[in-house]
Amino acid sequence: MKPYDRASRAAFWPEYLRGLAFLQLKQPASALAEFTRIVDHRGEDPTGSVYPLALLGIARAHAQAGDTGNAREAYQRFLSYWVAADQTARPFADARGELARLQ
């Protein structure tokens, strides 16, 4: 954890943005650690918008690492979490396409 990760206004954004950066840098293990930190501490911001996006980040990190089994499971978890969401929302549509490519 970094010094300002749990600042009252941070709402997991530092971890999320680091996770995205690690994915861009092709460092899936580091990305997975950041996204998992969000999921493991959901109680600190139970209604935060970053939580479902962290689930998608976990799926992408597993996929990037070549761990298709865990990637599929994580994509399914994300999609089930968003079952009542707008099915055309970009993260949802992207996740469905990424999952289909894993199959």
C-alpha positions in Angstrom: 0.0 0.0 0.0 1.2 3.5 -0.9 0.9 6.4 1.5 -2.2 8.0 0.0 -4.0 4.9 -1.1 -6.5 5.1 1.7 -7.1 8.8 1.7 -10.7 9.6 2.3 -11.2 10.8 -1.3 -9.1 8.3 -3.1 -11.8 5.6 -3.3 -9.4 3.0 -4.7 -8.5 5.1 -7.7 -4.7 5.0 -7.0 -4.7 1.2 -7.0 -7.0 1.0 -10.1 -4.8 3.4 -12.1 -1.6 1.6 -11.1 -3.3 -1.7 -12.2 -4.2 -0.2 -15.6 -0.6 1.1 -16.0 0.8 -2.3 -15.2 -1.4 -3.9 -17.8 -0.2 -1.4 -20.4 3.4 -2.2 -19.3 2.6 -6.0 -19.8 3.2 -6.7 -16.1 0.2 -8.8 -15.3 1.4 -10.0 -11.9 1.7 -6.5 -10.7 -1.6 -5.5 -12.2 -3.3 -8.5 -10.6 -1.9 -7.4 -7.2 -3.3 -3.9 -7.5 -6.8 -5.0 -8.7 -6.9 -7.8 -6.0 -6.1 -5.2 -3.3 -9.3 -3.4 -4.3 -11.5 -6.5 -4.3 -10.1 -7.7 -1.0 -10.9 -4.3 0.7 -14.3 -3.6 -0.8 -15.7 -2.8 2.7 -13.7 0.4 2.7 -15.8 1.7 -0.2 -18.7 -0.7 -0.6 -20.6 1.4 -3.3 -17.5 2.5 -5.2 -17.6 2.4 -8.9 -14.1 1.1 -9.1 -14.9 -2.3 -7.6 -16.6 -3.8 -10.7 -13.8 -2.4 -12.9 -11.3 -4.1 -10.7 -13.0 -7.4 -11.4 -12.5 -6.7 -15.1 -8.9 -5.8 -14.4 -8.3 -9.1 -12.7 -9.7 -10.9 -15.7 -7.5 -9.0 -18.1 -4.4 -9.6 -15.9 -5.1 -13.3 -15.9 -5.6 -13.3 -19.7 -2.4 -11.3 -20.3 -0.5 -13.8 -18.1 -1.9 -16.7 -20.2 -4.0 -18.1 -17.4 -7.1 -18.7 -19.4 -8.9 -20.7 -16.7 -8.7 -18.0 -14.1 -9.4 -15.4 -16.8 -12.6 -17.0 -17.8 -13.7 -17.3 -14.2 -12.9 -13.7 -13.6 -14.7 -12.5 -16.7 -17.8 -14.5 -15.7 -17.6 -13.0 -12.2 -17.5 -9.5 -13.7 -20.3 -10.2 -16.2 -22.5 -11.7 -13.4 -21.9 -8.6 -11.3 -23.1 -6.4 -14.1 -26.1 -8.6 -15.1 -28.5 -5.7 -14.4 -26.3 -3.1 -16.1 -26.8 -1.6 -19.5 -25.7 -4.4 -21.8 -24.3 -1.9 -24.3 -22.0 -0.2 -21.8 -18.4 -0.2 -23.0 -16.9 -2.2 -20.2 -19.6 -4.9 -20.4 -19.4 -5.2 -24.2 -15.6 -5.3 -24.1 -15.6 -8.0 -21.4 -18.0 -10.2 -23.4 -15.8 -9.8 -26.5 -12.6 -10.6 -24.6 -14.2 -13.6 -23.0 -15.4 -14.9 -26.4 -11.8 -14.7 -27.7 -10.6 -16.8 -24.8 -13.0 -19.6 -25.6 
